[in-house]
């Protein structure tokens, strides 16, 4: 609430480095979903991913192999994740 950094995450759960986190949406329970863009190049492999970070600070990969994951939204009423 006062704008202080609580914890930094530099790596994904599998140990790989987060590439370019760029959007987040609340999960309605104190956590958030966020996109990690990956490589921005049409000839590159699809390396974008989406993660969930729980209120307890546990990160889980939700989706992988997205071509430049750039945005995420979540509807808690229907539990629908939009990418």
C-alpha positions as CSV (number, residue, x, y, z in Angstrom):
1,X,0.0,0.0,0.0
2,X,2.9,2.4,0.6
3,X,4.7,1.5,-2.6
4,X,7.6,-0.5,-1.2
5,X,9.1,-3.5,-3.0
6,X,8.2,-6.7,-1.1
7,X,9.9,-9.4,-3.1
8,X,11.6,-9.6,-6.5
9,X,11.3,-12.6,-8.8
10,X,14.0,-13.0,-11.5
11,X,13.4,-16.7,-12.4
12,X,10.4,-18.8,-13.4
13,X,9.6,-21.9,-11.4
14,X,11.6,-24.1,-13.8
15,X,14.7,-21.9,-13.0
16,X,14.7,-20.1,-16.4
17,X,15.1,-16.4,-16.3
18,X,11.9,-14.3,-16.7
19,X,12.4,-12.5,-20.1
20,X,10.1,-9.5,-20.2
21,X,7.1,-9.5,-17.8
22,X,4.8,-6.8,-19.2
23,X,1.2,-7.1,-17.9
24,X,-0.6,-8.3,-14.8
25,X,-4.2,-8.8,-13.7
26,X,-5.5,-9.6,-10.2
27,X,-6.9,-13.1,-9.6
28,X,-9.4,-11.6,-7.1
29,X,-7.8,-13.5,-4.2
30,X,-4.7,-11.4,-3.5
31,X,-2.5,-12.9,-6.3
32,X,-2.1,-12.1,-10.0
33,X,-1.6,-13.5,-13.4
34,X,1.1,-12.0,-15.5
35,X,2.5,-12.3,-19.0
36,X,6.2,-12.7,-19.8
37,X,6.6,-11.6,-23.5
38,X,9.4,-13.8,-24.7
39,X,11.4,-13.0,-27.8
40,X,9.8,-10.4,-30.2
41,X,10.8,-11.8,-33.6
42,X,8.6,-13.6,-36.0
43,X,11.4,-16.0,-36.9
44,X,12.1,-16.8,-33.3
45,X,10.5,-19.7,-31.4
46,X,7.4,-19.0,-29.4
47,X,8.8,-18.3,-25.9
48,X,6.1,-16.2,-24.3
49,X,4.5,-17.5,-21.1
50,X,1.8,-16.7,-18.6
51,X,2.3,-17.2,-14.9
52,X,0.2,-17.1,-11.8
53,X,1.7,-15.6,-8.6
54,X,-0.4,-16.6,-5.6
55,X,-1.0,-14.3,-2.5
56,X,1.5,-16.6,-0.7
57,X,4.2,-15.8,-3.3
58,X,4.1,-19.1,-5.2
59,X,4.6,-18.8,-8.9
60,X,3.1,-21.3,-11.3
61,X,3.4,-21.5,-15.1
62,X,-0.1,-21.4,-16.7
63,X,0.6,-21.3,-20.4
64,X,3.8,-21.5,-22.5
65,X,4.9,-21.3,-26.1
66,X,3.0,-18.1,-26.9
67,X,4.3,-15.8,-29.7
68,X,5.0,-12.6,-27.8
69,X,2.7,-12.8,-24.8
70,X,1.6,-9.2,-24.4
71,X,-1.3,-8.7,-22.0
72,X,-3.5,-10.7,-19.7
73,X,-6.9,-10.2,-18.0
74,X,-8.8,-12.3,-15.6
75,X,-12.5,-12.5,-14.8
76,X,-12.9,-13.8,-11.3
77,X,-16.6,-14.3,-11.6
78,X,-16.3,-16.8,-14.5
79,X,-12.6,-17.8,-13.6
80,X,-11.7,-17.0,-17.3
81,X,-8.2,-16.0,-18.2
82,X,-7.8,-13.8,-21.3
83,X,-4.5,-13.6,-23.2
